[in-house]
Amino acid sequence: MRVLLQRVSWGKVTVDGETIAAIGRGVVLLVGITHRDTEAEARYLANKIAHLRIFEDETGKLNRSLLDVGGEALVVSQFTLYAETRKGRRPAFVAAAPPDIARPLVDRFAALLREHGLSVQTGRFGAHMDVALCNHGPVTIWLEREAA
């Protein structure tokens, strides 16, 4: 499971011109699922993200978590995080899990974040989405947990 985390001032997802999800201060999480991923990977990464100290304290150090600052999360499924680009010029996505595996796991990941007490919005799985955000910092972090 791969997550590209971006700390944001705001983020939103639009589908067919309609805003379907929007957050203020927090994180936009682009989530990729591969074939072997299970709830264990989702649980690990949800816990890591909820407690990751990526927000400044009063001295300007990255010492506060999403929970500490009352931040929000926007979860967007992103199968292209598993793009294979080593050969040729067209990316291959064979490492990305099919929708019947990925959709429930992305939903479970969002639910696990909510279990930490976070306010969580989501994109629309399988839709062509426009994702807009204001990366604050900028802070962008790649997180990955491989299935055992």
Secondary structure, DSSP 8 states (H G I E B T S, - for coil): -EEEEEEEEEEEEEETTEEEEEESSEEEEEEE-BTT--HHHHHHHHHHHHH---EE-TTS-EEE-HHHHT-EEEEEE-GGGG-B-SSSSS-B-TTB--HHHHHHHHHHHHHHHHHTT-EEEE--TTS--EEEEEEEEEEEEEEE----
